[in-house]
Amino acid sequence: MDNNSDKKRLYSFNAEKSALDCVKWVQNWFERNGPGCSAIVGISGGKDSSVAAAICVRALGKERVFGVMMPQGIQSDIDYSVLLCDHLGIERITVNIGPAVDCLLGELDPKLDISRNTRINLPPRIRMATLYAVAQSKNGRVVNTCNKSEDYVGYSTRYGDSVGDFSPLSNFTVREVKEIGRFLGLPEALIEKPPIDGLSGKTDEDNLGFTYEELDRYIREGIDPPAEKKAKIDRLHKQNLFKLELMESFPFEP
């Protein structure tokens, strides 16, 4: 008998209903938080930014969705970002964050021993600063493009891609995001593009040490991956919960 049989949950996902409900939610959010404003989306060419942008186009119309491509120097796969913007018919700009990253690292380098994690997480934080600069100039609202699977194990950068003004995908797993993308008619190349960290050339799954399929089944169906992977997922989830919480403050009461 399967050791996980007592934990398995019956689970089905209706991509059409979920997508249309999300579209309505985005419409309602903008009515409350920015009638007439645009959605500002950082476009990587991967599934999350592609699906988030497509949801916003359905909700607001292509004239109110603005894409920002942010390569760090030469980006070999930027054609995916161009493909998405052309497919959706949205306006976009390209902002090369390479000089800003190099300048800040150059200022830091003589003053401290720069860690590898600093080098990995600085570009996402500069990208988010860029998105807010664009949003304030265009009276827009920044889209958070994180999904539930990444958030569950903390695979995002605090004050980088983990933030934004509204988050259409944060309660959908990777598998669900892909199904929504297919329902919305996105090109398969965008849905299945392997996410790469941009520094080491490794995919998300290489860095995590388990697949999103294993993670999603664990989250949604209670199906345990192999023991070593389960232990790592549980450890990452626990140690990264702070990323999903508001900053704690001292509870002073006069």
Backbone bond lengths (Angstrom), bond angles and torsions (degrees), N, CA, C in turn:
res aa  C-N    CA-C-N  psi(-1)  N-CA   C-N-CA  omega(-1)  CA-C   N-CA-C  phi
1 M - - - 1.465 - - 1.529 109.02 -
2 D 1.329 115.54 142.71 1.456 121.17 178.09 1.526 109.51 -61.68
3 N 1.341 116.10 128.27 1.460 120.46 -179.22 1.520 112.42 -63.03
4 N 1.339 115.68 -21.10 1.453 119.54 -177.94 1.525 112.74 -96.04
5 S 1.349 117.35 6.13 1.459 119.87 -172.28 1.521 112.49 -60.10
6 D 1.352 117.56 -32.63 1.459 119.55 -178.72 1.522 112.13 -78.04
7 K 1.339 117.35 -11.10 1.463 120.79 -177.75 1.523 112.74 -103.90
8 K 1.320 116.72 -17.14 1.453 119.36 -173.99 1.520 110.69 -64.88
9 R 1.334 114.44 140.53 1.453 120.92 177.56 1.515 108.75 -118.82
10 L 1.306 116.14 137.14 1.451 119.45 173.81 1.519 107.96 -65.17
11 Y 1.324 116.21 130.59 1.459 118.96 -175.11 1.518 109.59 -145.50
12 S 1.307 115.70 132.28 1.463 121.30 172.88 1.513 107.76 -138.02
13 F 1.310 116.24 152.88 1.457 121.31 -176.11 1.519 109.43 -129.01
14 N 1.316 116.22 125.08 1.457 122.52 178.84 1.523 108.08 -99.70
15 A 1.322 116.16 98.23 1.465 120.54 -174.92 1.523 111.86 -64.36
16 E 1.323 117.04 -40.17 1.470 119.93 -178.66 1.526 111.12 -62.72
17 K 1.332 116.90 -50.89 1.463 119.83 -179.06 1.522 111.01 -63.67
18 S 1.320 116.51 -42.88 1.458 120.02 -179.26 1.522 111.51 -62.66
19 A 1.331 116.69 -43.18 1.460 120.55 179.54 1.523 111.49 -64.05
20 L 1.324 116.94 -45.71 1.461 120.16 -177.95 1.524 111.60 -68.86
21 D 1.320 116.99 -36.11 1.469 120.17 174.75 1.532 110.46 -63.78
22 C 1.323 116.09 -39.66 1.462 120.55 179.37 1.527 110.56 -66.30
23 V 1.315 116.83 -40.92 1.467 121.34 176.85 1.529 110.06 -57.55
24 K 1.326 115.82 -46.48 1.471 120.14 179.81 1.518 110.53 -63.63
25 W 1.319 117.06 -39.58 1.465 120.95 178.38 1.522 110.81 -61.00
26 V 1.346 117.13 -44.13 1.473 120.75 178.59 1.528 110.16 -61.60
27 Q 1.323 116.96 -43.36 1.465 120.06 178.00 1.522 111.45 -58.68
28 N 1.319 116.30 -46.12 1.461 120.54 -179.50 1.532 111.17 -65.49
29 W 1.346 115.96 -38.97 1.461 119.45 179.24 1.521 110.93 -60.52
30 F 1.330 116.55 -44.44 1.463 119.69 -179.32 1.522 111.81 -68.98
31 E 1.312 118.02 -32.37 1.461 119.50 175.82 1.524 111.09 -61.72
32 R 1.329 116.08 -34.40 1.463 120.47 -179.04 1.527 112.25 -86.58
33 N 1.327 117.47 -30.95 1.464 120.90 -167.79 1.518 115.11 -121.86
34 G 1.300 117.67 13.35 1.460 119.09 178.65 1.510 113.53 160.50
35 P 1.325 118.17 59.90 1.468 120.08 178.12 1.529 110.74 -55.70
36 G 1.307 116.30 127.42 1.455 121.01 179.70 1.512 114.41 84.72
37 C 1.340 118.06 -8.28 1.469 120.32 179.82 1.535 110.92 -76.83
38 S 1.322 114.68 164.42 1.461 120.85 178.68 1.526 110.99 -99.58
39 A 1.326 115.32 156.22 1.458 121.66 171.21 1.525 108.40 -91.05
40 I 1.323 116.29 126.71 1.464 121.74 -179.37 1.529 107.51 -103.38
41 V 1.334 116.53 118.85 1.462 121.23 -173.55 1.523 110.41 -120.08
42 G 1.317 116.02 126.33 1.454 119.46 170.10 1.520 108.97 -75.89
43 I 1.320 117.02 120.40 1.468 121.99 -172.49 1.517 110.27 -101.45
44 S 1.338 115.73 112.37 1.465 120.41 176.61 1.523 111.81 -99.89
45 G 1.331 116.71 -18.99 1.459 120.86 -174.81 1.502 113.26 90.62
46 G 1.341 117.36 0.03 1.459 121.58 176.57 1.512 112.15 -90.69
47 K 1.326 115.46 -179.78 1.460 120.50 -172.83 1.521 113.08 -63.35
48 D 1.340 117.45 -39.69 1.456 119.72 -173.20 1.525 112.20 -69.00
49 S 1.332 117.28 -51.14 1.461 118.79 179.07 1.529 110.66 -66.67
50 S 1.329 117.06 -31.82 1.467 120.19 179.03 1.521 111.14 -66.74
51 V 1.338 116.53 -47.68 1.467 120.06 -178.68 1.522 110.53 -69.62
52 A 1.326 117.93 -40.67 1.456 120.53 178.00 1.527 110.95 -60.24
53 A 1.325 116.50 -43.75 1.465 120.03 178.99 1.523 110.90 -65.10
54 A 1.334 117.20 -41.35 1.467 120.65 179.99 1.525 111.14 -64.87
55 I 1.327 117.22 -39.57 1.466 121.13 176.07 1.529 109.72 -59.77
56 C 1.325 116.59 -45.17 1.464 120.79 -178.31 1.531 111.65 -65.97
57 V 1.323 117.21 -37.04 1.460 119.98 176.78 1.521 110.36 -63.52
58 R 1.344 117.21 -42.93 1.466 120.82 176.70 1.530 110.78 -60.73
59 A 1.320 115.65 -39.07 1.464 120.37 -174.16 1.525 113.08 -78.92
60 L 1.334 116.52 -39.33 1.458 120.56 -169.15 1.516 114.66 -115.73
61 G 1.333 116.56 -17.88 1.464 120.63 -171.89 1.514 110.06 93.66
62 K 1.321 116.19 149.04 1.467 120.03 -173.90 1.523 112.84 -64.32
63 E 1.335 117.76 -23.81 1.463 120.59 -179.39 1.519 111.88 -69.82
64 R 1.328 117.27 -17.80 1.469 120.51 -177.69 1.535 112.14 -110.07
65 V 1.323 116.99 20.41 1.464 121.25 175.14 1.522 107.74 -124.11
66 F 1.323 116.46 126.26 1.460 121.91 -174.64 1.521 109.09 -124.33
67 G 1.321 116.06 122.01 1.449 121.61 -177.66 1.522 112.62 -94.91
68 V 1.332 115.45 139.80 1.462 120.89 177.70 1.527 108.14 -124.12
69 M 1.317 115.82 112.85 1.464 121.62 176.57 1.523 107.72 -93.16
70 M 1.335 116.38 130.76 1.476 119.82 -171.52 1.522 111.32 -131.39
71 P 1.326 117.43 70.58 1.471 119.12 177.83 1.523 110.93 -67.80
72 Q 1.313 115.15 152.26 1.464 120.71 172.63 1.510 106.74 -103.68
73 G 1.325 115.45 88.07 1.456 120.45 -172.63 1.527 109.69 78.76
74 I 1.321 116.45 -129.44 1.462 121.68 178.55 1.528 108.86 -88.78
75 Q 1.317 117.29 123.50 1.467 121.73 177.88 1.526 108.30 -111.15
76 S 1.312 115.80 112.07 1.468 120.56 -171.48 1.524 112.34 -66.18
77 D 1.342 117.47 -25.90 1.462 119.39 -175.90 1.530 112.90 -108.70
78 I 1.337 116.79 24.28 1.465 119.06 -177.32 1.531 112.12 -66.55
79 D 1.324 116.85 -17.15 1.463 119.92 177.23 1.529 111.48 -59.12
80 Y 1.334 117.37 -29.70 1.463 120.22 176.98 1.528 110.54 -63.97
81 S 1.319 116.53 -39.70 1.465 120.63 178.57 1.518 111.07 -65.61
82 V 1.320 115.69 -41.98 1.464 120.25 177.51 1.526 110.13 -63.46
83 L 1.333 116.27 -42.12 1.466 120.82 178.41 1.525 110.76 -57.64
84 L 1.331 117.51 -44.61 1.459 120.19 -179.33 1.524 111.09 -63.14
85 C 1.324 117.17 -49.44 1.465 120.07 -178.46 1.516 111.66 -60.96
86 D 1.337 117.07 -40.40 1.465 120.46 177.35 1.521 110.98 -66.61
87 H 1.329 116.57 -40.93 1.468 120.60 -179.71 1.524 111.27 -62.49
88 L 1.333 116.89 -42.16 1.462 120.35 -178.69 1.530 112.85 -85.19
89 G 1.331 116.69 -16.69 1.462 120.55 -179.34 1.514 113.31 73.44
90 I 1.341 117.05 30.96 1.458 119.55 -178.01 1.524 111.22 -98.80
91 E 1.323 115.58 151.87 1.459 121.81 175.23 1.524 108.77 -70.27
92 R 1.329 116.28 147.58 1.462 118.65 178.98 1.522 110.08 -150.73
93 I 1.334 114.40 159.97 1.457 121.56 171.09 1.527 107.77 -130.89
94 T 1.315 115.90 160.69 1.463 121.83 174.97 1.525 108.63 -115.50
95 V 1.325 115.99 125.97 1.456 121.67 178.05 1.524 107.25 -122.28
96 N 1.314 116.94 114.43 1.461 121.42 -179.85 1.529 108.76 -81.05
97 I 1.341 116.58 111.74 1.468 119.77 -178.26 1.524 112.13 -86.40
98 G 1.325 117.81 -2.66 1.463 121.36 -177.04 1.519 114.07 -53.13
99 P 1.351 118.37 -51.63 1.475 118.85 -179.79 1.524 113.19 -60.19
100 A 1.348 117.95 -37.47 1.464 120.37 179.72 1.528 110.74 -66.28
101 V 1.323 116.61 -43.11 1.470 120.64 178.24 1.526 109.96 -62.25
102 D 1.317 116.45 -48.13 1.467 120.49 -178.57 1.527 111.47 -62.35
103 C 1.335 116.10 -40.15 1.458 120.24 -178.85 1.530 110.76 -63.80
104 L 1.328 117.08 -46.30 1.464 120.16 -178.29 1.533 111.11 -67.37
105 L 1.334 116.42 -42.84 1.463 118.98 176.99 1.528 110.90 -62.49
106 G 1.323 116.21 -36.85 1.462 120.24 178.16 1.520 111.92 -64.71
107 E 1.337 116.58 -35.72 1.465 120.39 177.16 1.523 111.07 -71.30
108 L 1.335 116.68 -35.47 1.464 120.75 -178.02 1.525 112.54 -78.22
109 D 1.321 116.34 -32.71 1.462 121.44 -169.37 1.533 113.95 -55.50
110 P 1.328 120.37 -43.88 1.480 118.54 -179.48 1.527 112.91 -72.83
111 K 1.328 117.07 -12.19 1.468 120.41 -170.09 1.520 114.11 -103.90
112 L 1.341 117.43 -21.27 1.463 119.54 178.39 1.517 110.07 -158.54
113 D 1.326 114.96 164.51 1.461 121.71 177.95 1.526 107.61 -81.49
114 I 1.314 117.46 105.28 1.461 121.66 -173.77 1.525 109.62 -73.57
115 S 1.315 116.90 124.35 1.459 121.45 -178.27 1.527 111.13 -78.65
116 R 1.318 114.83 161.61 1.466 120.27 176.86 1.516 110.63 -62.13
117 N 1.340 117.43 -41.04 1.459 120.28 -179.80 1.526 111.88 -64.50
118 T 1.329 116.41 -32.79 1.462 119.52 175.46 1.518 110.44 -61.99
119 R 1.329 115.98 -44.48 1.466 119.96 -179.28 1.531 110.93 -66.08
120 I 1.334 117.78 -33.18 1.462 121.23 179.40 1.527 111.23 -72.68
121 N 1.326 117.11 -40.68 1.462 120.91 -171.16 1.518 114.96 -91.26
122 L 1.327 117.79 -15.84 1.458 119.52 178.84 1.532 112.62 -63.67
123 P 1.334 120.25 -47.10 1.463 119.05 -179.69 1.535 114.09 -57.52
124 P 1.358 120.64 -45.13 1.468 118.45 177.16 1.526 113.01 -59.75
125 R 1.331 117.66 -34.25 1.463 119.71 179.46 1.529 110.90 -70.70
126 I 1.314 116.89 -37.07 1.465 119.81 176.69 1.522 110.07 -69.81
127 R 1.326 116.66 -35.58 1.471 119.26 175.91 1.531 110.89 -61.75
128 M 1.342 116.75 -41.61 1.461 118.51 180.00 1.523 110.83 -67.02
129 A 1.326 117.99 -39.24 1.463 120.43 175.31 1.528 110.52 -60.05
130 T 1.334 115.65 -38.13 1.465 120.75 177.71 1.523 110.88 -64.05
131 L 1.329 116.81 -44.60 1.471 120.33 -179.60 1.524 111.15 -61.46
132 Y 1.328 116.73 -40.04 1.466 118.21 179.46 1.527 111.84 -71.57
133 A 1.331 117.58 -31.15 1.466 120.09 174.02 1.526 110.22 -63.11
134 V 1.326 115.71 -43.43 1.477 120.12 177.64 1.521 110.00 -65.28
135 A 1.330 117.02 -44.55 1.463 121.14 -177.12 1.525 111.17 -61.33
136 Q 1.324 117.61 -43.44 1.463 119.48 -179.74 1.515 111.87 -68.64
137 S 1.315 117.31 -30.57 1.457 120.54 179.21 1.528 112.40 -77.07
138 K 1.336 116.53 -26.23 1.464 120.79 -177.67 1.532 112.57 -110.62
139 N 1.325 117.23 10.48 1.461 121.30 -176.88 1.529 110.02 52.65
140 G 1.337 115.03 51.61 1.461 121.09 -176.81 1.513 112.51 -112.12
141 R 1.333 114.69 178.18 1.453 122.76 177.60 1.528 107.60 -126.38
142 V 1.329 117.31 131.66 1.457 122.00 -173.40 1.526 110.83 -83.17
143 V 1.329 115.48 130.42 1.458 122.20 179.30 1.523 109.99 -86.25
144 N 1.327 116.76 126.33 1.449 120.75 168.07 1.526 107.29 -83.24
145 T 1.318 117.90 131.62 1.474 120.79 -174.35 1.524 113.13 -111.66
146 C 1.330 118.62 13.95 1.462 120.49 -179.83 1.524 111.58 -71.05
147 N 1.327 115.77 153.54 1.460 121.14 176.07 1.528 109.47 -114.80
148 K 1.324 116.90 169.09 1.454 122.57 -175.05 1.526 112.22 -64.09
149 S 1.328 117.24 -37.57 1.462 120.33 -177.80 1.527 110.64 -62.79
150 E 1.339 116.69 -48.11 1.461 120.45 179.04 1.522 110.86 -64.31
151 D 1.329 116.40 -43.47 1.464 119.49 -179.49 1.527 111.41 -63.01
152 Y 1.329 116.98 -35.65 1.464 121.10 -176.02 1.528 111.58 -60.18
153 V 1.326 116.65 -36.56 1.471 120.42 -178.95 1.532 112.14 -108.62
154 G 1.332 116.74 13.14 1.455 120.13 175.17 1.510 114.83 70.99
155 Y 1.344 116.85 25.59 1.469 118.78 -177.19 1.531 109.44 -86.52
156 S 1.316 114.30 67.55 1.458 122.40 177.16 1.521 107.15 -158.31
157 T 1.308 116.36 166.94 1.457 121.29 -178.37 1.522 109.58 -103.35
158 R 1.325 115.62 121.24 1.463 119.90 178.27 1.533 109.58 -61.17
159 Y 1.319 116.10 129.77 1.465 124.25 -174.90 1.528 112.31 64.94
160 G 1.324 115.34 17.03 1.460 121.11 171.25 1.516 107.73 -117.74
161 D 1.337 116.50 -115.60 1.466 119.15 -178.07 1.524 112.93 -73.15
162 S 1.345 118.35 -4.49 1.458 120.18 -179.70 1.524 112.86 -82.25
163 V 1.336 118.18 -6.35 1.462 119.84 -176.28 1.526 111.24 -115.52
164 G 1.314 115.25 -178.66 1.456 122.75 -177.79 1.516 108.37 152.99
165 D 1.326 116.74 -177.27 1.463 121.42 -180.00 1.522 112.85 -93.30
166 F 1.308 117.43 -28.96 1.465 121.32 176.84 1.519 108.52 -152.87
167 S 1.336 116.04 154.52 1.468 120.28 -170.82 1.527 110.91 -133.38
168 P 1.308 118.17 97.26 1.469 120.26 -178.31 1.521 114.68 -74.47
169 L 1.332 118.68 -22.23 1.472 120.63 -170.36 1.517 115.02 -111.77
170 S 1.320 118.95 -1.14 1.461 119.88 -168.68 1.524 114.28 -69.39
171 N 1.324 118.47 -10.51 1.465 120.32 175.54 1.527 112.69 -107.74
172 F 1.327 116.73 11.46 1.462 121.94 175.45 1.527 110.01 -109.09
173 T 1.325 116.93 136.77 1.461 120.69 174.61 1.525 110.25 -74.88
174 V 1.321 116.09 170.50 1.466 120.89 178.19 1.530 110.85 -56.23
175 R 1.318 116.56 -46.46 1.467 120.39 -179.93 1.523 111.08 -59.82
176 E 1.322 117.04 -40.23 1.458 121.09 -179.43 1.524 111.69 -69.89
177 V 1.337 116.25 -39.64 1.465 120.06 176.80 1.529 110.25 -58.85
178 K 1.326 116.30 -42.29 1.463 119.72 179.25 1.524 111.40 -63.67
179 E 1.330 117.13 -41.15 1.465 120.06 179.60 1.524 111.07 -65.00
180 I 1.314 116.86 -39.07 1.462 120.36 176.52 1.527 110.04 -63.67
181 G 1.328 116.11 -41.85 1.461 120.11 178.50 1.515 112.09 -58.70
182 R 1.322 115.47 -40.13 1.468 118.92 178.74 1.528 110.78 -68.26
183 F 1.327 116.75 -41.31 1.463 119.06 177.07 1.530 111.02 -60.38
184 L 1.331 116.90 -36.95 1.467 120.83 -178.87 1.527 112.67 -79.22
185 G 1.325 117.44 -3.36 1.454 120.98 174.83 1.511 115.14 80.71
186 L 1.322 117.46 24.71 1.460 119.62 178.16 1.523 110.87 -72.41
187 P 1.322 118.07 149.57 1.461 120.57 176.05 1.528 111.38 -58.00
188 E 1.320 116.68 138.96 1.458 121.43 -177.46 1.528 111.68 -59.55
189 A 1.331 116.91 -30.82 1.467 120.11 -179.78 1.523 111.59 -61.22
190 L 1.323 117.40 -34.02 1.458 120.92 179.09 1.519 111.56 -76.33
191 I 1.322 116.24 -36.05 1.464 120.88 -178.33 1.521 111.15 -69.05
192 E 1.320 117.21 -39.20 1.462 121.37 -174.26 1.524 113.94 -103.18
193 K 1.338 118.24 9.76 1.463 120.47 178.48 1.530 109.71 -62.49
194 P 1.340 118.35 120.90 1.470 119.82 -179.71 1.521 110.66 -65.31
195 P 1.329 118.28 123.65 1.467 120.16 178.17 1.521 110.97 -70.61
196 I 1.334 116.16 132.07 1.464 122.74 -177.52 1.520 108.31 -121.39
197 D 1.339 117.65 142.24 1.464 120.46 -172.37 1.524 114.26 -71.95
198 G 1.322 118.38 -12.15 1.456 120.53 175.35 1.519 114.74 85.46
199 L 1.320 117.89 -5.97 1.460 120.16 -179.94 1.518 111.24 -119.44
200 S 1.333 115.92 -55.53 1.461 120.21 -177.16 1.522 112.28 -88.97
201 G 1.333 117.12 -14.90 1.458 120.76 -174.95 1.520 112.62 82.16
202 K 1.342 117.80 3.21 1.455 121.63 179.02 1.528 110.29 -84.20
203 T 1.332 115.18 152.73 1.457 119.52 174.85 1.523 109.66 -79.65
204 D 1.349 115.41 166.14 1.462 119.82 175.55 1.527 110.84 -54.27
205 E 1.327 116.31 -45.60 1.458 120.73 -176.07 1.526 111.77 -66.42
206 D 1.341 117.12 -34.34 1.471 120.41 174.15 1.525 110.13 -60.76
207 N 1.317 115.86 -45.75 1.463 120.36 -177.87 1.518 112.20 -69.26
208 L 1.329 116.53 -38.66 1.455 119.87 -177.15 1.522 112.73 -73.59
209 G 1.322 117.02 -35.71 1.462 120.37 -177.59 1.514 113.68 89.70
210 F 1.317 117.69 10.77 1.463 123.13 173.97 1.529 107.49 -155.34
211 T 1.322 116.16 163.04 1.458 119.85 -177.07 1.523 110.50 -90.36
212 Y 1.319 115.80 157.75 1.460 119.79 175.44 1.525 110.64 -66.13
213 E 1.314 116.98 -30.35 1.462 119.83 176.52 1.527 110.13 -61.24
214 E 1.327 116.53 -44.69 1.471 120.32 177.67 1.527 110.72 -63.95
215 L 1.320 116.14 -43.61 1.457 120.63 -179.12 1.530 111.63 -64.96
216 D 1.334 116.85 -44.51 1.463 120.57 -177.89 1.526 112.04 -65.13
217 R 1.320 116.57 -39.34 1.466 119.31 178.51 1.527 110.75 -67.59
218 Y 1.320 116.75 -34.18 1.460 121.53 176.69 1.532 110.42 -66.28
219 I 1.342 116.68 -44.18 1.459 121.37 -178.21 1.529 111.44 -68.51
220 R 1.323 116.67 -48.54 1.466 120.46 -170.68 1.529 113.95 -89.37
221 E 1.328 117.17 -34.51 1.462 119.81 -171.34 1.524 113.76 -114.51
222 G 1.329 117.12 -5.08 1.450 119.89 -179.44 1.514 113.71 70.03
223 I 1.333 116.30 24.15 1.466 120.53 179.41 1.527 108.62 -93.12
224 D 1.332 115.81 115.22 1.460 120.60 -176.58 1.524 111.43 -71.57
225 P 1.338 116.97 136.22 1.463 120.05 167.61 1.528 108.43 -76.17
226 P 1.333 118.74 179.16 1.464 119.79 175.09 1.526 111.40 -51.58
227 A 1.338 116.27 150.01 1.465 122.21 -170.02 1.527 113.37 -51.99
228 E 1.324 117.03 -43.66 1.459 119.69 -177.64 1.524 111.14 -64.49
229 K 1.348 116.52 -39.49 1.463 120.38 179.11 1.527 110.79 -70.67
230 K 1.320 116.37 -39.10 1.461 119.88 177.84 1.523 110.80 -60.55
231 A 1.325 116.32 -43.85 1.454 120.29 179.50 1.527 111.07 -61.27
232 K 1.331 116.20 -38.79 1.466 119.35 179.90 1.517 110.83 -69.24
233 I 1.332 117.39 -42.86 1.470 120.69 177.82 1.523 110.49 -59.09
234 D 1.333 116.44 -47.48 1.465 120.65 -179.53 1.525 111.35 -61.81
235 R 1.337 116.09 -41.08 1.461 120.03 179.88 1.531 111.25 -65.20
236 L 1.331 116.96 -45.73 1.460 120.63 179.59 1.524 111.28 -63.26
237 H 1.331 115.66 -41.38 1.465 119.46 179.90 1.526 110.83 -60.01
238 K 1.317 116.06 -46.55 1.459 120.20 -177.11 1.523 112.24 -66.61
239 Q 1.330 116.32 -44.52 1.461 118.76 -173.95 1.523 113.23 -76.97
240 N 1.347 117.08 -13.35 1.460 119.84 -178.47 1.529 113.76 -111.17
241 L 1.327 117.65 8.56 1.462 119.99 179.48 1.531 111.92 -59.36
242 F 1.324 117.02 -28.82 1.464 120.05 -178.43 1.525 112.24 -60.42
243 K 1.341 117.03 -25.58 1.461 119.87 -179.37 1.523 112.11 -66.70
244 L 1.322 116.54 -22.14 1.461 120.94 -176.72 1.525 112.03 -97.66
245 E 1.317 116.85 2.86 1.455 120.54 -176.87 1.525 110.73 -112.52
246 L 1.335 115.54 154.76 1.445 119.68 172.72 1.520 109.78 -66.06
247 M 1.326 116.29 152.92 1.455 121.00 178.11 1.528 109.64 -58.88
248 E 1.327 115.90 131.23 1.455 119.49 179.05 1.530 110.65 -71.77
249 S 1.322 115.18 145.89 1.454 120.32 177.63 1.523 109.63 -132.47
250 F 1.314 115.61 151.29 1.454 120.93 -179.93 1.534 109.10 -63.65
251 P 1.339 118.68 127.62 1.462 121.25 -173.24 1.521 112.87 -83.00
252 F 1.318 117.06 60.16 1.460 120.92 179.95 1.520 110.84 -75.47
253 E 1.324 115.88 135.15 1.458 121.67 175.29 1.527 108.87 -129.57
254 P 1.325 118.90 115.73 1.467 120.78 -179.33 1.528 111.88 -70.28
